[in-house]
Amino acid sequence: MQREFGLTRAEFLRSLRHLTGAEGWREQGGGILVSLPVGQVEIRLGEEGWRRIGALRVPLLPVEFLFSGVDDQRRAEFLWRFERAFQRGGG
């Protein structure tokens, strides 16, 4: 599964701490490994870039999720929690 985020790498890692706590993940081989009660998720961060919207510049970070040993229900639960941790503003 691949997505793009309007965040810098540093902002992404801060939000990831809200999801997993300080000890819930580790960097490994250029990616981030999140251990789950059953299985794990490898999160690969692409190269940081910028998206221009008129005069506005927004950070752009490609992200890929690779699940290993995680069933569909636990994958959906992780992604739901992930979405809540990375949700920004709105109204």
Phi and psi restraints in degrees (value plus and minus 20) as a CYANA .aco file:
   2 GLN   PHI    -143.4  -103.4
   2 GLN   PSI     124.5   164.5
   3 ARG   PHI    -165.4  -125.4
   3 ARG   PSI     146.3   186.3
   4 GLU   PHI    -139.6   -99.6
   4 GLU   PSI     117.6   157.6
   5 PHE   PHI    -138.7   -98.7
   5 PHE   PSI     124.8   164.8
   6 GLY   PHI    -107.5   -67.5
   6 GLY   PSI      35.9    75.9
   7 LEU   PHI    -158.5  -118.5
   7 LEU   PSI     137.1   177.1
   8 THR   PHI    -102.7   -62.7
   8 THR   PSI     148.6   188.6
   9 ARG   PHI     -79.3   -39.3
   9 ARG   PSI     -63.6   -23.6
  10 ALA   PHI     -81.4   -41.4
  10 ALA   PSI     -62.5   -22.5
  11 GLU   PHI     -85.4   -45.4
  11 GLU   PSI     -59.1   -19.1
  12 PHE   PHI     -80.5   -40.5
  12 PHE   PSI     -66.7   -26.7
  13 LEU   PHI     -85.0   -45.0
  13 LEU   PSI     -56.3   -16.3
  14 ARG   PHI     -82.5   -42.5
  14 ARG   PSI     -64.4   -24.4
  15 SER   PHI     -86.7   -46.7
  15 SER   PSI     -54.5   -14.5
  16 LEU   PHI     -83.4   -43.4
  16 LEU   PSI     -55.0   -15.0
  17 ARG   PHI     -83.0   -43.0
  17 ARG   PSI     -54.6   -14.6
  18 HIS   PHI     -85.7   -45.7
  18 HIS   PSI     -51.7   -11.7
  19 LEU   PHI     -98.5   -58.5
  19 LEU   PSI     -63.7   -23.7
  20 THR   PHI    -132.9   -92.9
  20 THR   PSI     -30.8     9.2
  21 GLY   PHI      61.5   101.5
  21 GLY   PSI     149.1   189.1
  22 ALA   PHI     -84.3   -44.3
  22 ALA   PSI     -50.9   -10.9
  23 GLU   PHI    -121.3   -81.3
  23 GLU   PSI     -16.8    23.2
  24 GLY   PHI    -102.2   -62.2
  24 GLY   PSI     -20.9    19.1
  25 TRP   PHI    -171.9  -131.9
  25 TRP   PSI     143.5   183.5
  26 ARG   PHI    -167.7  -127.7
  26 ARG   PSI     130.5   170.5
  27 GLU   PHI    -102.2   -62.2
  27 GLU   PSI     117.1   157.1
  28 GLN   PHI    -172.9  -132.9
  28 GLN   PSI     102.5   142.5
  29 GLY   PHI      37.0    77.0
  29 GLY   PSI      19.0    59.0
  30 GLY   PHI      62.9   102.9
  30 GLY   PSI     -22.7    17.3
  31 GLY   PHI    -143.3  -103.3
  31 GLY   PSI    -194.7  -154.7
  32 ILE   PHI    -141.7  -101.7
  32 ILE   PSI     109.4   149.4
  33 LEU   PHI    -127.8   -87.8
  33 LEU   PSI     102.5   142.5
  34 VAL   PHI    -132.0   -92.0
  34 VAL   PSI      98.5   138.5
  35 SER   PHI    -105.4   -65.4
  35 SER   PSI     113.0   153.0
  36 LEU   PHI    -129.5   -89.5
  36 LEU   PSI     146.1   186.1
  37 PRO   PHI     -73.0   -33.0
  37 PRO   PSI     -56.5   -16.5
  38 VAL   PHI    -152.8  -112.8
  38 VAL   PSI      92.8   132.8
  39 GLY   PHI      70.6   110.6
  39 GLY   PSI    -187.8  -147.8
  40 GLN   PHI    -173.7  -133.7
  40 GLN   PSI     144.9   184.9
  41 VAL   PHI    -145.3  -105.3
  41 VAL   PSI     107.5   147.5
  42 GLU   PHI    -120.0   -80.0
  42 GLU   PSI     108.3   148.3
  43 ILE   PHI    -132.6   -92.6
  43 ILE   PSI      97.3   137.3
  44 ARG   PHI    -123.1   -83.1
  44 ARG   PSI     103.2   143.2
  45 LEU   PHI    -116.2   -76.2
  45 LEU   PSI     108.0   148.0
  46 GLY   PHI    -100.3   -60.3
  46 GLY   PSI    -191.8  -151.8
  47 GLU   PHI     -95.7   -55.7
  47 GLU   PSI     113.0   153.0
  48 GLU   PHI     -84.4   -44.4
  48 GLU   PSI     120.4   160.4
  49 GLY   PHI    -165.1  -125.1
  49 GLY   PSI    -183.9  -143.9
  50 TRP   PHI    -156.4  -116.4
  50 TRP   PSI     124.3   164.3
  51 ARG   PHI    -133.0   -93.0
  51 ARG   PSI     112.1   152.1
  52 ARG   PHI    -121.1   -81.1
  52 ARG   PSI     110.8   150.8
  53 ILE   PHI    -147.1  -107.1
  53 ILE   PSI      76.4   116.4
  54 GLY   PHI      42.5    82.5
  54 GLY   PSI    -146.3  -106.3
  55 ALA   PHI    -106.4   -66.4
  55 ALA   PSI     -25.7    14.3
  56 LEU   PHI    -107.1   -67.1
  56 LEU   PSI     115.8   155.8
  57 ARG   PHI    -132.3   -92.3
  57 ARG   PSI     106.3   146.3
  58 VAL   PHI    -139.9   -99.9
  58 VAL   PSI     115.2   155.2
  59 PRO   PHI     -81.9   -41.9
  59 PRO   PSI     131.6   171.6
  60 LEU   PHI    -154.7  -114.7
  60 LEU   PSI     102.0   142.0
  61 LEU   PHI    -150.0  -110.0
  61 LEU   PSI      89.8   129.8
  62 PRO   PHI     -92.2   -52.2
  62 PRO   PSI     118.1   158.1
  63 VAL   PHI    -155.4  -115.4
  63 VAL   PSI     115.6   155.6
  64 GLU   PHI    -142.1  -102.1
  64 GLU   PSI     115.8   155.8
  65 PHE   PHI    -130.3   -90.3
  65 PHE   PSI     107.5   147.5
  66 LEU   PHI    -143.3  -103.3
  66 LEU   PSI      93.1   133.1
  67 PHE   PHI    -114.5   -74.5
  67 PHE   PSI     118.9   158.9
  68 SER   PHI    -154.2  -114.2
  68 SER   PSI     102.6   142.6
  69 GLY   PHI      49.8    89.8
  69 GLY   PSI       5.9    45.9
  70 VAL   PHI    -138.1   -98.1
  70 VAL   PSI     103.1   143.1
  71 ASP   PHI     -96.9   -56.9
  71 ASP   PSI     150.9   190.9
  72 ASP   PHI     -79.2   -39.2
  72 ASP   PSI     -60.3   -20.3
  73 GLN   PHI     -85.4   -45.4
  73 GLN   PSI     -66.7   -26.7
  74 ARG   PHI     -87.4   -47.4
  74 ARG   PSI     -53.3   -13.3
  75 ARG   PHI     -83.1   -43.1
  75 ARG   PSI     -66.3   -26.3
  76 ALA   PHI     -82.7   -42.7
  76 ALA   PSI     -60.9   -20.9
  77 GLU   PHI     -83.2   -43.2
  77 GLU   PSI     -64.4   -24.4
  78 PHE   PHI     -81.2   -41.2
  78 PHE   PSI     -66.2   -26.2
  79 LEU   PHI     -85.3   -45.3
  79 LEU   PSI     -55.1   -15.1
  80 TRP   PHI     -83.9   -43.9
  80 TRP   PSI     -67.2   -27.2
  81 ARG   PHI     -83.7   -43.7
  81 ARG   PSI     -58.5   -18.5
  82 PHE   PHI     -80.8   -40.8
  82 PHE   PSI     -67.7   -27.7
  83 GLU   PHI     -78.4   -38.4
  83 GLU   PSI     -62.3   -22.3
  84 ARG   PHI     -84.2   -44.2
  84 ARG   PSI     -61.9   -21.9
  85 ALA   PHI     -88.3   -48.3
  85 ALA   PSI     -48.5    -8.5
  86 PHE   PHI    -123.1   -83.1
  86 PHE   PSI     -15.9    24.1
  87 GLN   PHI     -86.4   -46.4
  87 GLN   PSI     116.6   156.6
  88 ARG   PHI    -141.2  -101.2
  88 ARG   PSI     119.0   159.0
  89 GLY   PHI       8.7    48.7
  89 GLY   PSI    -160.1  -120.1
  90 GLY   PHI      86.4   126.4
  90 GLY   PSI     157.4   197.4
